[in-house]
Amino acid sequence: MFILGLGKQHRESVSLGVEIIEQTLSFPRGQVTLTPTSPETKTFLLELPQNLALYVTQEQFATLAAANRDLRLERTAPGELIVNPPTGWETGERNCNISGELYLWWRNSDETGKAFDSSTGFTLPNGAIRSPDASWISRERWEALTAEEKGTFANICPDFVVELRSSSDRLATLQAKMREYLDNGARLGWLIDPQQRQVEIYRLGLAVEVLENPAELSGEDVLPGFVLNLRRVWS
């Protein structure tokens, strides 16, 4: 059984083109079932109501993600599928600047560890599959993974994560994600809110620090020498 779902935080009905590959698509409520007429790939247009929450296994998530590469998908620990539509140009530009600065630091620091952009998903120890807007993993932790653990969505939580709030994001939802990262192995996290010009800094074992309109952020001892100039993020 292949179950498709939208997260509860989506407050409006969404039209979603979904590719189903040799699977039966069904709703857990309402007894509505759509079955492909042939084993070939089919595309269905579904209207997903705001109160409908559906769930996928990790294997089903990987199949769905491969068939819908234009969407940024995530999975919560209980298995609820989160569908994030493409970002607007402002958020896309800010994401590009953040990932670009992280890449430049990585390249100039002997390419230590692994740096990733917002298209990368990770399977956290609690079973969730998350895609931070930018992230980094130390060389030691990455090399300790087996080939199987690296897989499509590597079984690891990054040491460093960034979440950038867009105009449609609920702050409470992003704050919960940041706490989830720390609970699963992250050492440093930045929740950047351009709307309020505010940054929440999450550190392992410490209280959250809130900065009002900071000019820059430091990678501290997790990413030594990394400084993010926020001028391009605020503008």
TORGUMAR-85953 format. One line per 10 residues: their letters; for each residue x, y, z of N, C-alpha, C. Coordinates in steps of 0.05 Angstrom, whole numbers, padded with zeros to 5 digits, always signed. Example, Ala and Ser with C-alpha at 12.3 -4.5 7.8 and 13.67 -1.06 7.14 Angstrom:
AS	+00264 -00114 +00156 +00246 -00090 +00156 +00264 -00066 +00156 | +00257 -00045 +00142 +00273 -00021 +00143 +00258 +00001 +00157;
//
This chain:
MFILGLGKQH	+00017 -00024 +00000 +00000 +00000 +00000 +00018 +00025 +00000 | +00011 +00044 -00017 +00027 +00068 -00019 +00009 +00091 -00010 | +00017 +00104 +00012 +00000 +00126 +00024 +00014 +00152 +00020 | -00001 +00171 +00010 +00009 +00198 +00005 -00004 +00217 +00024 | +00011 +00237 +00035 -00002 +00256 +00053 +00011 +00283 +00054 | -00004 +00303 +00062 +00005 +00330 +00067 +00006 +00334 +00097 | +00025 +00349 +00106 +00028 +00355 +00135 +00005 +00373 +00145 | -00001 +00371 +00171 -00024 +00385 +00182 -00019 +00415 +00182 | +00006 +00424 +00180 +00011 +00452 +00181 +00003 +00467 +00156 | -00004 +00452 +00135 -00013 +00464 +00110 -00043 +00471 +00114;
RESVSLGVEI	-00049 +00497 +00112 -00076 +00507 +00119 -00094 +00511 +00095 | -00086 +00501 +00073 -00103 +00505 +00049 -00102 +00480 +00032 | -00123 +00477 +00016 -00123 +00454 -00003 -00102 +00458 -00024 | -00087 +00437 -00030 -00065 +00439 -00048 -00069 +00419 -00071 | -00065 +00428 -00096 -00066 +00410 -00119 -00038 +00399 -00123 | -00035 +00373 -00123 -00009 +00360 -00124 -00008 +00339 -00145 | +00010 +00342 -00165 +00014 +00322 -00185 +00032 +00301 -00174 | +00023 +00276 -00173 +00038 +00254 -00160 +00043 +00232 -00180 | +00067 +00223 -00183 +00073 +00201 -00200 +00073 +00175 -00183 | +00058 +00155 -00192 +00056 +00130 -00178 +00068 +00108 -00195;
IEQTLSFPRG	+00087 +00094 -00185 +00101 +00073 -00200 +00094 +00046 -00189 | +00077 +00031 -00204 +00069 +00004 -00197 +00060 +00003 -00168 | +00043 +00022 -00160 +00033 +00023 -00132 +00004 +00030 -00133 | -00010 +00024 -00111 -00038 +00032 -00107 -00038 +00056 -00089 | -00051 +00077 -00096 -00053 +00101 -00080 -00080 +00101 -00066 | -00080 +00104 -00039 -00105 +00103 -00024 -00105 +00122 -00001 | -00128 +00132 +00006 -00131 +00149 +00030 -00138 +00131 +00053 | -00127 +00137 +00077 -00134 +00122 +00101 -00163 +00128 +00110 | -00174 +00150 +00101 -00202 +00157 +00108 -00218 +00159 +00082 | -00244 +00155 +00084 -00261 +00160 +00062 -00263 +00137 +00042;
QVTLTPTSPE	-00246 +00117 +00044 -00246 +00093 +00028 -00244 +00100 -00002 | -00229 +00121 -00009 -00225 +00129 -00037 -00199 +00117 -00046 | -00200 +00101 -00068 -00176 +00088 -00077 -00172 +00093 -00107 | -00148 +00101 -00115 -00141 +00104 -00143 -00120 +00084 -00150 | -00126 +00067 -00170 -00107 +00046 -00178 -00099 +00050 -00207 | -00073 +00051 -00213 -00064 +00054 -00241 -00075 +00031 -00258 | -00082 +00038 -00283 -00093 +00018 -00301 -00072 +00001 -00314 | -00047 +00009 -00311 -00025 -00007 -00323 -00001 -00004 -00304 | +00019 -00021 -00306 +00043 -00020 -00289 +00061 +00004 -00296 | +00054 +00019 -00317 +00071 +00041 -00324 +00066 +00065 -00305;
TKTFLLELPQ	+00085 +00084 -00306 +00082 +00107 -00288 +00057 +00123 -00296 | +00042 +00131 -00276 +00018 +00147 -00280 +00020 +00173 -00263 | +00007 +00194 -00272 +00007 +00219 -00257 -00022 +00225 -00251 | -00027 +00230 -00225 -00054 +00237 -00215 -00054 +00265 -00204 | -00075 +00280 -00208 -00079 +00306 -00196 -00098 +00303 -00173 | -00089 +00308 -00148 -00105 +00304 -00124 -00110 +00330 -00110 | -00134 +00333 -00100 -00141 +00356 -00082 -00139 +00346 -00054 | -00120 +00356 -00039 -00115 +00346 -00012 -00126 +00366 +00009 | -00147 +00359 +00023 -00159 +00377 +00042 -00140 +00384 +00065 | -00145 +00407 +00078 -00127 +00416 +00099 -00127 +00397 +00123;
NLALYVTQEQ	-00148 +00382 +00128 -00150 +00366 +00152 -00141 +00337 +00147 | -00129 +00332 +00124 -00122 +00304 +00117 -00092 +00300 +00122 | -00085 +00282 +00139 -00057 +00275 +00145 -00053 +00246 +00136 | -00033 +00242 +00120 -00026 +00216 +00109 +00003 +00209 +00116 | +00009 +00183 +00115 +00035 +00174 +00125 +00049 +00156 +00105 | +00075 +00156 +00106 +00092 +00139 +00089 +00113 +00125 +00105 | +00122 +00102 +00096 +00145 +00089 +00108 +00170 +00103 +00096 | +00194 +00097 +00106 +00218 +00108 +00095 +00222 +00098 +00066 | +00216 +00073 +00061 +00219 +00063 +00034 +00200 +00077 +00014 | +00175 +00081 +00023 +00155 +00094 +00006 +00163 +00124 +00001;
FATLAAANRD	+00174 +00136 +00022 +00183 +00163 +00019 +00205 +00165 -00003 | +00224 +00147 -00003 +00245 +00148 -00023 +00234 +00145 -00051 | +00214 +00127 -00054 +00201 +00124 -00080 +00187 +00149 -00089 | +00172 +00161 -00070 +00157 +00185 -00076 +00175 +00208 -00083 | +00197 +00211 -00068 +00216 +00233 -00073 +00229 +00230 -00100 | +00236 +00205 -00108 +00248 +00201 -00134 +00229 +00207 -00157 | +00203 +00204 -00152 +00183 +00209 -00173 +00174 +00238 -00174 | +00181 +00254 -00154 +00172 +00282 -00153 +00196 +00300 -00145 | +00215 +00301 -00162 +00240 +00315 -00156 +00236 +00345 -00154 | +00214 +00356 -00165 +00210 +00385 -00164 +00199 +00394 -00136;
LRLERTAPGE	+00191 +00375 -00120 +00181 +00381 -00093 +00202 +00376 -00072 | +00201 +00391 -00051 +00219 +00387 -00028 +00202 +00372 -00007 | +00207 +00347 -00004 +00191 +00330 +00015 +00206 +00325 +00040 | +00191 +00322 +00062 +00203 +00314 +00088 +00184 +00294 +00101 | +00194 +00280 +00120 +00178 +00260 +00135 +00183 +00263 +00165 | +00162 +00265 +00180 +00165 +00267 +00209 +00172 +00240 +00221 | +00180 +00239 +00246 +00187 +00214 +00259 +00164 +00194 +00259 | +00138 +00203 +00264 +00116 +00183 +00262 +00110 +00175 +00234 | +00120 +00188 +00213 +00116 +00180 +00186 +00099 +00199 +00169 | +00090 +00222 +00180 +00074 +00240 +00165 +00090 +00254 +00143;
LIVNPPTGWE	+00079 +00255 +00119 +00093 +00267 +00097 +00088 +00297 +00096 | +00109 +00312 +00093 +00108 +00341 +00091 +00115 +00349 +00063 | +00098 +00363 +00049 +00102 +00372 +00022 +00107 +00402 +00022 | +00131 +00410 +00014 +00139 +00438 +00013 +00140 +00447 -00016 | +00124 +00466 -00024 +00125 +00475 -00052 +00150 +00491 -00057 | +00157 +00496 -00082 +00180 +00512 -00089 +00179 +00539 -00075 | +00202 +00550 -00067 +00204 +00575 -00053 +00200 +00599 -00073 | +00193 +00622 -00062 +00192 +00647 -00078 +00221 +00657 -00083 | +00223 +00677 -00099 +00250 +00686 -00107 +00265 +00697 -00084 | +00252 +00711 -00065 +00267 +00723 -00042 +00279 +00701 -00025;
TGERNCNISG	+00264 +00681 -00018 +00274 +00659 -00002 +00296 +00644 -00017 | +00291 +00640 -00043 +00311 +00626 -00059 +00338 +00640 -00060 | +00336 +00667 -00063 +00361 +00683 -00064 +00375 +00682 -00037 | +00360 +00684 -00015 +00373 +00682 +00011 +00385 +00655 +00016 | +00371 +00634 +00008 +00382 +00607 +00011 +00408 +00604 -00004 | +00408 +00615 -00029 +00432 +00614 -00045 +00456 +00628 -00032 | +00451 +00651 -00020 +00472 +00666 -00007 +00483 +00651 +00017 | +00465 +00639 +00033 +00474 +00624 +00057 +00490 +00600 +00049 | +00480 +00584 +00030 +00494 +00560 +00021 +00520 +00567 +00008 | +00520 +00590 -00007 +00545 +00598 -00021 +00566 +00606 -00001;
ELYLWWRNSD	+00559 +00620 +00020 +00579 +00627 +00040 +00590 +00603 +00055 | +00572 +00584 +00060 +00581 +00559 +00073 +00600 +00544 +00055 | +00594 +00543 +00029 +00611 +00529 +00010 +00638 +00543 +00008 | +00639 +00569 +00007 +00665 +00583 +00006 +00682 +00578 +00031 | +00669 +00577 +00054 +00684 +00570 +00079 +00695 +00542 +00076 | +00678 +00523 +00067 +00686 +00495 +00065 +00710 +00492 +00045 | +00708 +00506 +00022 +00729 +00504 +00002 +00755 +00515 +00012 | +00754 +00537 +00028 +00778 +00550 +00037 +00789 +00538 +00063 | +00775 +00518 +00074 +00785 +00506 +00099 +00793 +00477 +00093 | +00806 +00473 +00071 +00816 +00446 +00063 +00793 +00426 +00058;
ETGKAFDSST	+00769 +00436 +00052 +00747 +00419 +00046 +00742 +00399 +00068 | +00742 +00409 +00092 +00738 +00392 +00115 +00709 +00384 +00118 | +00704 +00359 +00122 +00676 +00349 +00125 +00661 +00351 +00099 | +00634 +00353 +00102 +00616 +00354 +00079 +00596 +00377 +00083 | +00593 +00394 +00063 +00574 +00416 +00063 +00551 +00409 +00044 | +00526 +00417 +00051 +00503 +00410 +00035 +00484 +00433 +00033 | +00469 +00434 +00011 +00449 +00455 +00007 +00421 +00445 +00014 | +00400 +00461 +00008 +00373 +00455 +00017 +00360 +00431 +00003 | +00372 +00420 -00018 +00360 +00398 -00032 +00367 +00371 -00019 | +00383 +00371 +00002 +00393 +00346 +00013 +00376 +00337 +00037;
GFTLPNGAIR	+00368 +00312 +00036 +00352 +00301 +00058 +00370 +00282 +00075 | +00364 +00281 +00101 +00378 +00264 +00120 +00358 +00248 +00136 | +00364 +00222 +00140 +00348 +00206 +00158 +00359 +00208 +00186 | +00344 +00221 +00204 +00353 +00225 +00231 +00350 +00200 +00248 | +00364 +00198 +00270 +00361 +00174 +00287 +00333 +00167 +00296 | +00316 +00188 +00298 +00288 +00183 +00306 +00270 +00174 +00283 | +00281 +00171 +00259 +00266 +00162 +00236 +00255 +00184 +00218 | +00256 +00209 +00227 +00248 +00231 +00210 +00267 +00235 +00187 | +00258 +00245 +00164 +00275 +00252 +00141 +00272 +00282 +00137 | +00293 +00297 +00143 +00293 +00326 +00143 +00312 +00337 +00123;
SPDASWISRE	+00306 +00362 +00113 +00323 +00376 +00093 +00328 +00404 +00104 | +00350 +00408 +00119 +00357 +00435 +00127 +00363 +00453 +00103 | +00360 +00479 +00107 +00366 +00497 +00085 +00396 +00498 +00078 | +00413 +00492 +00098 +00442 +00489 +00094 +00452 +00472 +00117 | +00473 +00456 +00112 +00482 +00439 +00134 +00511 +00430 +00128 | +00523 +00419 +00149 +00551 +00410 +00148 +00555 +00387 +00167 | +00571 +00367 +00158 +00577 +00344 +00174 +00607 +00341 +00176 | +00618 +00335 +00200 +00646 +00332 +00203 +00657 +00308 +00188 | +00682 +00309 +00180 +00694 +00288 +00165 +00694 +00262 +00182 | +00699 +00264 +00207 +00701 +00240 +00224 +00674 +00225 +00225;
RWEALTAEEK	+00652 +00240 +00229 +00626 +00228 +00230 +00617 +00217 +00203 | +00623 +00232 +00182 +00615 +00222 +00155 +00630 +00197 +00148 | +00656 +00196 +00153 +00672 +00172 +00145 +00666 +00148 +00162 | +00653 +00153 +00185 +00645 +00130 +00203 +00620 +00116 +00192 | +00606 +00128 +00173 +00582 +00115 +00162 +00590 +00093 +00143 | +00574 +00072 +00142 +00578 +00051 +00122 +00566 +00061 +00096 | +00573 +00046 +00074 +00562 +00053 +00048 +00531 +00052 +00048 | +00520 +00032 +00063 +00491 +00030 +00065 +00479 +00053 +00080 | +00493 +00062 +00102 +00482 +00084 +00117 +00483 +00111 +00102 | +00502 +00113 +00084 +00503 +00138 +00068 +00480 +00139 +00048;
GTFANICPDF	+00473 +00117 +00035 +00449 +00115 +00019 +00440 +00140 +00005 | +00414 +00141 -00001 +00402 +00165 -00014 +00399 +00187 +00006 | +00386 +00181 +00029 +00383 +00200 +00051 +00399 +00190 +00074 | +00424 +00199 +00076 +00443 +00189 +00095 +00432 +00187 +00123 | +00438 +00165 +00137 +00429 +00161 +00164 +00446 +00176 +00184 | +00442 +00202 +00185 +00458 +00219 +00203 +00444 +00246 +00206 | +00448 +00258 +00229 +00439 +00286 +00232 +00464 +00304 +00229 | +00463 +00325 +00213 +00486 +00342 +00210 +00495 +00354 +00236 | +00521 +00361 +00238 +00532 +00375 +00261 +00521 +00403 +00262 | +00517 +00415 +00239 +00509 +00443 +00236 +00486 +00445 +00217;
VVELRSSSDR	+00465 +00460 +00225 +00441 +00463 +00208 +00432 +00492 +00208 | +00420 +00500 +00185 +00408 +00526 +00183 +00379 +00522 +00173 | +00360 +00536 +00185 +00333 +00538 +00175 +00327 +00567 +00170 | +00318 +00573 +00146 +00311 +00601 +00138 +00281 +00603 +00136 | +00270 +00621 +00152 +00241 +00624 +00152 +00231 +00639 +00127 | +00212 +00628 +00113 +00199 +00642 +00091 +00173 +00654 +00101 | +00160 +00670 +00084 +00135 +00683 +00093 +00113 +00664 +00100 | +00114 +00640 +00089 +00092 +00620 +00094 +00099 +00601 +00117 | +00122 +00603 +00128 +00130 +00584 +00150 +00119 +00593 +00177 | +00109 +00575 +00192 +00101 +00580 +00219 +00126 +00578 +00237;
LATLQAKMRE	+00131 +00599 +00253 +00155 +00599 +00270 +00156 +00576 +00288 | +00134 +00569 +00300 +00133 +00546 +00320 +00142 +00520 +00306 | +00134 +00516 +00281 +00141 +00492 +00267 +00172 +00490 +00263 | +00184 +00513 +00255 +00213 +00514 +00252 +00228 +00510 +00278 | +00217 +00522 +00299 +00230 +00519 +00326 +00229 +00489 +00334 | +00208 +00476 +00329 +00206 +00447 +00335 +00226 +00431 +00319 | +00230 +00439 +00294 +00251 +00425 +00277 +00279 +00430 +00289 | +00284 +00454 +00298 +00311 +00460 +00309 +00316 +00443 +00334 | +00295 +00440 +00351 +00298 +00423 +00375 +00302 +00394 +00367 | +00289 +00386 +00346 +00292 +00358 +00336 +00320 +00353 +00327;
YLDNGARLGW	+00332 +00372 +00312 +00360 +00370 +00304 +00378 +00365 +00328 | +00375 +00382 +00348 +00392 +00380 +00372 +00388 +00353 +00386 | +00363 +00344 +00387 +00358 +00318 +00400 +00370 +00295 +00385 | +00376 +00299 +00360 +00386 +00277 +00343 +00415 +00279 +00335 | +00430 +00299 +00347 +00459 +00299 +00343 +00471 +00325 +00333 | +00455 +00345 +00326 +00466 +00370 +00317 +00480 +00384 +00341 | +00501 +00399 +00334 +00516 +00414 +00355 +00511 +00444 +00354 | +00503 +00454 +00330 +00498 +00483 +00327 +00477 +00486 +00305 | +00458 +00504 +00311 +00437 +00509 +00291 +00429 +00539 +00291 | +00423 +00549 +00267 +00414 +00576 +00265 +00386 +00576 +00253;
LIDPQQRQVE	+00367 +00589 +00266 +00341 +00594 +00255 +00339 +00623 +00248 | +00340 +00629 +00222 +00342 +00657 +00212 +00315 +00666 +00203 | +00305 +00688 +00214 +00279 +00699 +00208 +00282 +00727 +00196 | +00282 +00729 +00169 +00286 +00755 +00156 +00263 +00774 +00162 | +00239 +00763 +00167 +00216 +00781 +00171 +00219 +00798 +00197 | +00231 +00786 +00217 +00235 +00800 +00242 +00264 +00809 +00246 | +00281 +00802 +00226 +00310 +00807 +00228 +00320 +00796 +00255 | +00314 +00771 +00259 +00320 +00758 +00284 +00332 +00730 +00279 | +00351 +00722 +00296 +00364 +00696 +00293 +00363 +00682 +00320 | +00354 +00657 +00320 +00355 +00640 +00344 +00378 +00621 +00340;
IYRLGLAVEV	+00396 +00620 +00360 +00419 +00602 +00359 +00415 +00579 +00378 | +00417 +00555 +00367 +00413 +00531 +00382 +00440 +00517 +00386 | +00446 +00512 +00411 +00471 +00498 +00417 +00465 +00474 +00435 | +00480 +00453 +00431 +00475 +00428 +00446 +00479 +00434 +00476 | +00459 +00428 +00492 +00461 +00430 +00521 +00458 +00458 +00532 | +00452 +00477 +00515 +00449 +00505 +00525 +00421 +00516 +00517 | +00414 +00538 +00531 +00389 +00551 +00524 +00391 +00565 +00497 | +00369 +00569 +00484 +00368 +00582 +00458 +00375 +00612 +00462 | +00393 +00622 +00446 +00401 +00650 +00446 +00387 +00664 +00423 | +00374 +00687 +00429 +00359 +00702 +00409 +00374 +00728 +00404;
LENPAELSGE	+00381 +00733 +00378 +00395 +00757 +00370 +00377 +00775 +00354 | +00376 +00801 +00360 +00360 +00820 +00346 +00377 +00835 +00325 | +00370 +00831 +00300 +00383 +00845 +00278 +00414 +00843 +00279 | +00425 +00819 +00282 +00454 +00817 +00282 +00466 +00822 +00255 | +00491 +00832 +00254 +00504 +00837 +00229 +00518 +00812 +00217 | +00525 +00794 +00235 +00538 +00769 +00226 +00535 +00747 +00246 | +00540 +00723 +00238 +00539 +00699 +00255 +00565 +00684 +00253 | +00573 +00672 +00276 +00598 +00657 +00277 +00593 +00627 +00278 | +00609 +00612 +00264 +00608 +00583 +00265 +00619 +00572 +00291 | +00631 +00589 +00307 +00641 +00581 +00334 +00661 +00558 +00331;
DVLPGFVLNL	+00661 +00540 +00350 +00681 +00518 +00349 +00671 +00495 +00332 | +00647 +00496 +00322 +00637 +00475 +00305 +00647 +00479 +00277 | +00646 +00504 +00267 +00657 +00511 +00241 +00677 +00534 +00245 | +00701 +00528 +00254 +00721 +00549 +00260 +00727 +00567 +00236 | +00724 +00593 +00241 +00730 +00612 +00220 +00707 +00619 +00202 | +00684 +00605 +00204 +00661 +00611 +00187 +00646 +00634 +00199 | +00642 +00655 +00183 +00626 +00679 +00191 +00606 +00684 +00168 | +00581 +00685 +00175 +00560 +00691 +00156 +00552 +00721 +00159 | +00558 +00736 +00138 +00550 +00764 +00137 +00520 +00765 +00130 | +00503 +00776 +00147 +00474 +00775 +00143 +00464 +00798 +00126;
RRVWS	+00481 +00815 +00116 +00472 +00838 +00100 +00456 +00828 +00076 | +00466 +00807 +00062 +00452 +00797 +00039 +00426 +00782 +00046 | +00424 +00772 +00071 +00400 +00759 +00080 +00378 +00778 +00087 | +00386 +00800 +00100 +00366 +00820 +00109 +00356 +00837 +00085 | +00373 +00841 +00065 +00365 +00859 +00043 +00345 +00846 +00024;
//
